[in-house]
Amino acid sequence: MVRFEGTVLMKPLLKWVAGVLAVLLLAASGVLCYMAGSPKDAYGLVRYALPHMHRGTLKVGSDAPDVRLLALDGTNHFHLRERLSARPLVLVFGSFT
């Protein structure tokens, strides 16, 4: 039944390779979901964060780039350059709930 023309022999090989790739894809998505916290968070990471990740050029002592931030009241926005005057400004990134 095994012919060396490639038709009968290649079908099981292709099924095996497809199965291995499917298992690896499931394992990678499972690890990503575990690292992100949930499948929803993993989707958000892949959809929004990964395409925009890049290594910046800021060095110690560089001026901060101007960004638009949300105030603590949750309704007002302000630009960072508006708050950079004589007083120091501290930005804290993280969740403290």
Contacts in CASP RR format, 6 or more apart in sequence:
PFRMAT RR
TARGET T0000
AUTHOR 0000-0000-0000
METHOD contacts of the structure
MODEL  1
MVRFEGTVLMKPLLKWVAGVLAVLLLAASGVLCYMAGSPKDAYGLVRYAL
PHMHRGTLKVGSDAPDVRLLALDGTNHFHLRERLSARPLVLVFGSFT
1 8 0 8 1.000
2 8 0 8 1.000
2 9 0 8 1.000
3 9 0 8 1.000
29 42 0 8 1.000
30 42 0 8 1.000
32 42 0 8 1.000
32 45 0 8 1.000
32 46 0 8 1.000
33 39 0 8 1.000
33 41 0 8 1.000
33 42 0 8 1.000
35 42 0 8 1.000
36 42 0 8 1.000
36 44 0 8 1.000
36 45 0 8 1.000
58 64 0 8 1.000
58 65 0 8 1.000
64 80 0 8 1.000
64 84 0 8 1.000
65 80 0 8 1.000
66 79 0 8 1.000
66 80 0 8 1.000
66 81 0 8 1.000
67 79 0 8 1.000
67 80 0 8 1.000
68 77 0 8 1.000
68 78 0 8 1.000
68 79 0 8 1.000
68 80 0 8 1.000
69 77 0 8 1.000
69 78 0 8 1.000
69 79 0 8 1.000
69 80 0 8 1.000
69 91 0 8 1.000
70 76 0 8 1.000
70 77 0 8 1.000
71 77 0 8 1.000
71 78 0 8 1.000
80 89 0 8 1.000
83 89 0 8 1.000
END
